[in-house]
Amino acid sequence: MPSAKPKKSVEPTYRILGVDPGTVVLGFAVVEVHPKSRRVVELGTLKLGKLKDHAERLATIHRRLTQVIDTHKPAVMAIESPFFGKNPQSMLKLGRAQGVCMAAAMGRGVEVTEYAPRKIKQSITGNGNASKEQLAAMLSGEFSLDTSRYLEDATDALGAALCHYYQSRSPLGKGKKFSGWEGFIKANEDRVKK
């Protein structure tokens, strides 16, 4: 009698919230992912330039992202980390915006993972020095989406979400740490050809 084939574990469908933080324009994207499909659930920007008070901008960011989280129930937020700029005041404001985004997610029990802009570009385009236009073009093909209709902040957020998906599927992106090849091989004996 032939032995039964072992059942493959099926990865569940889940949602990722990607965020490109900003205090003038904030980009966000909700992506539903499954090993065989990916689709954009919501993609947009939060325009904050008309609000003169910085505290009001931060409150608006928190309120809107909480709404997005409550509506779409993402499992994780992938947020772009601030790049180092020359203007300390701009960096301080950007850091505050990022902190408010993270607080909105954590307040709703959503895991937060941070990615450097270079990591996002490298993950999507294969080149960490890719332009925003190259990133948008790759995302356009991946999701059959006309990215020219959206601000770069929205496509950057979409890139963060897709980067998280790619990193979470990769054995190297799952957070496992190995002290060397011996540890990797021991943890992955089923992948070693003998």
C-alpha positions, -999 to +999 in steps of 0.1 A: +000+000+000+015+034-010+022+058+018+002+089+019+019+120+007+027+145+034+004+175+033+020+208+024+014+236+047-007+263+031+003+299+038-028+319+048-039+350+030-031+381+051-027+419+047+003+442+050+000+479+056+029+497+039+037+533+051+059+560+037+058+585+067+058+622+061+045+654+077+035+670+044+024+640+025+022+604+039+018+574+016+000+542+026-009+510+009-028+479+020-018+447+001-034+414+004-009+386-001-010+349-007+018+327-021+000+326-055-014+361-056-011+396-045-035+425-048-038+461-038-067+467-014-062+504-009-035+528-020-034+565-012-019+595+004-027+617+033-020+654+024-011+674+054+005+705+040-026+727+047-024+720+084-001+746+099+002+731+134+027+702+136+008+685+165-024+687+144-006+669+115+005+642+139-030+637+153-044+635+118-018+608+108-027+588+139-064+591+133-063+582+096-039+552+100-061+539+128-091+541+104-071+522+078-061+495+103-096+491+116-111+489+081-086+465+066-072+445+096-035+442+084-014+416+102+017+438+099+029+473+091+060+477+070+072+513+074+100+530+056+127+542+080+138+578+077+169+585+056+196+607+070+192+643+058+210+675+063+182+694+080+179+683+117+144+699+120+131+679+090+146+648+104+130+654+138+096+660+123+099+629+101+109+608+131+078+620+150+056+611+121+071+576+119+066+572+157+030+582+154+025+557+126+041+530+147+020+539+177-012+537+157-003+502+146+009+489+179-022+504+196-042+480+175-020+450+180-003+452+146+033+441+143+057+467+129+087+461+108+110+489+096+129+489+062+155+513+050+147+529+016+177+511+000+164+478+012+130+484-002+144+494-036+168+465-036+141+440-027+117+453-055+141+462-083+173+444-075+191+477-071+193+496-039+202+528-058+171+525-081+152+557-087+116+562-075+105+560-111+121+526-115+105+514-083+071+526-095+076+508-128+083+475-111+053+479-089+031+488-118+041+455-135+037+434-103+002+447-095-010+455-131-015+490-117-012+524-134+012+539-108+013+572-127-021+580-111-005+581-076+020+603-058+055+588-052+046+586-015+019+561-023+041+539-045+069+541-019+044+527+007+034+500-017+071+492-021+075+489+016+045+464+018+058+443-010+094+444+004+080+430+037+062+402+018+094+392+000+115+394+031+090+373+052+090+346+025+128+344+023+146+321+047+171+349+052+144+375+059+125+356+086+146+368+114+165+335+120+201+341+130+228+316+123+263+316+137+277+302+104+271+277+076+270+248+101+241+263+120+222+271+087+227+235+074+216+220+107+184+240+107+178+232+070+188+196+066+159+189+042+174+214+018+208+198+016+216+174-012+235+144-001 
